[in-house]
Amino acid sequence: MMEHEYQPISFKDVLIEMKDVSELMVDLSYSAILFDSKEIALEVINLEERMNKLVYQARIQSVLGARRIEEAEAMSGMLQVAEAAERIANSASDIAKLILKDIRFPAKLKRVFPEAEEIVTRVIVSQGSEVAGRTLGDLKVQSTTGMQVIAIRRGKGWIYDPDKDTRVESEDILIARGPEAGGEILSMMAGSGERPRVEASSAGEVDDLDRAVQLIIEMKNLSELSVGLAYTSLLFNNMEVAHEVVALDSTLDDMRYDLDLWILEAARKIEDVRYLRGLLYMSSFAQAISDSAHSIVDVLLRDIEIPPIFKKIVRESDEIITRMTVTPSSPLVGRTLKEMSLATVTGMIVLATKHGDRWVYRPGKSVRLQSGDIIIAKGRRDGECRLYELAGHAAEVSEE
């Protein structure tokens, strides 16, 4: 039996790290699939060990922190959020184990991964480029390109979850996540020119695979959206957003049924059915993430008290969630999301917009912003500052 040593640490800090670690594990697990990297997969497994220790700490803190029934109720809600983060991490670990077991994925899946709303890309830093020799903080990579560097390969070693003080060296290989347009900008900054393409063999090709692959990409997009909206609903105590998470979970259930049916039909047409196993696991992965998001909003739906500490947890994590109103003087007024390239310019992913009484979740590039519209977005803090400026606010004061 594995023994965990209890270390005095605040419940808030435990939950912040659990949120950060679970999100990093998801990013790295997709990276491991895209780049066929067992090294990245092993790091996901290592992070799972860290998550197990954090879960232990969270449970101890929840017991120690509740002295009255009201405190116990609030603590139970936070513990439910912690358990949801744990399930997300466990699902990411399951995907990483597939890579280590040489489970195969259809070639076309890797080729269309860049069509997801947030792509994972690989960039080589050239000697003499504007990136080499500078820290990520100096470069402001995310607010400049929209890309978040989640790992750096240096020689035979890896730097995972680099921070603003991490210095980039020539010949480093950057693994970054963000909008596709931002990947091109990052490649130019690194002196790489055109982004290296993922070369996938033709092995495992199946007729009519497009439908299945597009379902996988859509499930990936929706599952990640559901987690962002789940944290949003608790952060702003918004029941409408919580119900949207429930609706997304139901949608993903239907999509998984469709995908399972397609796989059963495709199994009769392919010589090596092992190439279809990866699709089954991928759909299960997306569904598990969505189920975890549903578990998070369940706290709000069951009217469990959400303590003020939750706002600090979301606002102090690596990827924050913010809400702001577009002012009449904002350059965003009358412009579409595509025209403003918000994801690339700020590094913030827009989760939802509200015009009047109408919410638009996962707004498309054609959505036109107007004065008084509310924007909910996720990303890094420096990107939030830039988005506040674009929305017409002199200072980045959150409207929480």
ABEGO torsion letter per residue (X at the ends): XBBBBBBBBBAAAAAAAAAAAAAAAAAAAAAAAAAGBAAAAAAAAAAAAAAAAAAAAAAAAAAAABABAAAAAAAAAAAAAAAAAAAAAAAAAAAAAAAAAGBBBBAAAAAAAAABABBBBBBBBBBGBAABGBBAAAAGAAAAAGBBBABBBBEABBBBGBBAABBBBBGBBBBBBEBAAAAAAAAAAAGAEBBBBBBBBABGBBBGAAAAAAAAAAAAAAAAAAAAAAAAAAAAGBAAAAAAAAAAAAAAAAAAAAAAAAAAAAAAABABAAAAAAAAAAAAAAAAAAAAAAAAAAAAAAGBBBBAAAAAAAAABABBBBBBBBBAABAABGBBAAAAGAAAAAGBBBABBBBEABBBBGBBAABBBBBGBBBBBBEBAAAAAAAAAAAGBABBBBAX
